[in-house]
Amino acid sequence: MGLFSELKLAVPWGHIAAKAWGSQKGSPILCLHGWLDNANSFDRLIPLLPRDFYYVAMDFGGHGLSSHYSPGLPYYYQNFVGEIRRVSAALKWDRFSIMGHSFGGTVGGMFSCMFPEMVDKLILLDSSPFALDSNPLPRVSRMERGTPGASWKPLSGTPPVCTPPFGVTARVSQELENLLTYKRKAIEHTLLVEQAAGEPRALRPQEMLQRLLKNNSHVGEECGELLLQRGATQVPAGLVLNRDRRIAWPEHTFDFISKELCAHAIKKLQAHTLLIKATEGFFDVRREYDADKGLILFMTDQLKSALGERFQFVEIPGNHYVHMNQPDHVASIIGSFLQSRNRIPGQL
């Protein structure tokens, strides 16, 4: 199943690009890449999966070959969730499964709670169905860590959340001040990018690859080249990134929710759900606070409680990009899950 076809689906701001494998007569599976990645994230995995499915890997808006959002329209998390609904409508899918890596799994998980009747199975690749905030108080530090490969720098003067040397009132005041400062800088960043009309800087192919690898230690050289094939365009001076420069600031792409809201939202899930966790993945690296290390335990407990036998958890050796680096390990697990006959109660 190495052959694929390119799709271009119309949306009000242009088009959503996607690539498809298999027969359209097969059960549909929408594949969602991680933040700053693109549909090529699935190139090594999908050919190893069962052939009796129709796989469509889309580029989120502003990523890969998809159109950038119109000037002035921010890349809010809710908009990415809406893109799934637009794609499913364009493909005339009333019911389908979702496979998402990292940010793609988070977006797909939220969609599965908003439109539970539309999602048959949900596959989370080193991801969770929500961007969960381990601290009920607003803070900036949660945004400074995020997805491996993020290119932003920590804000100076952000106090550690675990051991503040001052009272709760002072801590709330300081964190609110930090959050407001961060949001202000995010808005100003967007304005600067929009005002800087002109072509993005071109780099030599090897230089661009090395920058990608430096910013994302989880991606090997071969996988980095694969992502750049769709994530960059050749121009006379070298390569330029295709993605919208506005999405480099994470304020526009993540909506963190509390544990309380997460617990209620998970109860809306009807899909059979598979969570594949990498031993050296998102939940195990760049986690500076003990509270964050318990997020995956909280999430799996909630999924087990709400879904019962409809939830499956598997931990495998590898890093955050295990689906690209060791696709054969991941494919066997996903294949068994997809071919299981379990359906949600309403579909029996």
Number of C-alpha atoms within 10 A of each C-alpha: 11 10 9 14 10 12 15 17 16 14 14 8 14 15 19 25 23 24 20 21 21 22 13 14 9 12 17 23 25 21 26 30 25 23 22 21 23 29 26 24 24 24 20 19 20 23 19 17 21 17 15 15 18 18 27 28 27 29 29 29 25 21 28 29 23 23 22 23 17 12 12 9 10 16 22 15 19 15 16 18 20 12 19 19 15 16 22 16 12 13 13 9 14 11 16 18 22 27 25 26 28 25 28 26 28 26 31 30 31 23 23 26 19 15 15 16 18 19 24 24 26 28 28 26 29 27 28 29 29 24 23 23 20 19 15 11 12 18 24 22 18 17 20 17 18 19 22 20 18 16 17 14 8 12 14 7 7 15 17 13 17 11 7 11 11 8 8 10 8 12 17 14 12 16 20 16 14 21 18 15 13 17 14 11 14 18 15 12 16 20 14 12 13 14 10 10 8 8 7 13 10 18 17 12 17 12 13 20 18 14 13 20 18 13 14 18 14 22 22 15 14 11 19 22 21 19 23 22 14 20 23 21 15 14 10 6 11 16 22 20 19 19 23 19 16 22 20 18 19 21 20 19 19 21 17 17 15 15 20 10 11 19 17 12 18 21 14 17 28 24 27 22 26 22 22 23 25 23 17 17 23 22 23 16 15 14 14 13 13 10 13 18 16 12 18 18 12 16 19 16 14 18 24 16 14 19 19 12 12 18 18 17 13 11 11 16 13 17 24 27 26 26 24 23 19 15 19 18 15 22 19 13 15 22 14 12 18 22 11 9 9 16 14 16 8 7 8 7
